[in-house]
């Protein structure tokens, strides 16, 4: 086991230290400058679009807002409660600053990938389908790359991320109620298999209602704690900024740890540039691809700048130990207990059950959608479902470090694959953005995309 953990850690260091950190920041900065700061310039338009009900959808199709809600339900989960705690425990308070940075600039990457997913979506049986595998196949003309991505996302979300979700649920419930991880793991696995073999659509609809409601409750609680500790707020900001850039941390290597943990945990939470949210973004029925790109960029802000920051403030206000003696969800529970008493541990356990279990189902959807891209053979899908259940049980029994390390390496490979594709196709997203802004300047309240306006694209797309 030690050898396996050491090998995984070595691969993680290589992938994240020398490849992905620079590529993620480079892409985020390039997309930001090339789009003329789209995520800031059109922030008002993003908010307006959430209330845009002009697009008429068929009964089984979903609107832009519904796609936003589903993707936010997937984003809001373990990364917000446990991932932030892990980043602070391992990388120090400065990791929070780098989570903010990757969200502010990474929102441009979310805009690009979701706009492209909308552009290259195809008509399914009941609604549109699409995502990175489709824009790799249809936009780049490279099905092999689409298949590679589909395999990576099926492994990342169905296996690695679901093991993290299961691990976090079990740790939270063992801390709150003393229930052994093995017992809780079997319970979660059984329910996961029942749902993915039968009622996934119904459960997904319920999750898209429950999770945003729970997220709102968590935000209200966090804001209450911030108001109660308002006098500590300047000190917390000073701690975050000082730890991100301080001389002491620089000499000790703390700046690098903070940067790496902040970006890894930030990406795990908001998924900007990873290639996951576009799978949902593609299903929306809207009049212009840019609309969904803007809405998904707003989702990054909502996830990291609001919900992750809430968790960070709770931890840093509480005086909970940051020496790695406790980590992950248990650190968040300890922090909340310090602030509101024993009910804090129970609240987090219940919240993480809703957040993480709905994420398990959502993660499975990402995997299934991409398995269907690869093959239509039903026995392959059935085998995948069994393996997903197995990984949920594995996550309950594995160590926290191993679960997160597996998630990091598969997330890194998947993100690398998607970033290559959106870099090559980004020019098309910029053309769409120019078309959208041009229509707005002409006084068109709700721009409509006509594929004939960009001749080079009209033979590659089918749903416009």
BELFEN-V944069 format. One record per run of one state. SS is the DSSP state (H for helix, E for strand, - for the rest). FROM is the first residue (numbers start at 1). LEN is the number of residues. If there is no record, write none. Layout:
ss from len
SS FROM LEN
SS FROM LEN
This chain:
ss from len
- 1 1
H 2 33
- 35 3
H 38 4
- 42 1
H 43 8
- 51 11
E 62 1
- 63 1
H 64 12
- 76 2
H 78 14
- 92 2
H 94 26
- 120 2
E 122 2
- 124 4
E 128 2
- 130 2
H 132 7
- 139 4
H 143 35
- 178 3
H 181 48
- 229 1
H 230 16
- 246 1
H 247 5
- 252 2
H 254 17
- 271 6
H 277 5
- 282 2
E 284 1
- 285 4
H 289 30
- 319 9
H 328 13
- 341 2
H 343 32
- 375 3
H 378 20
- 398 2
H 400 42
- 442 9
H 451 3
- 454 11
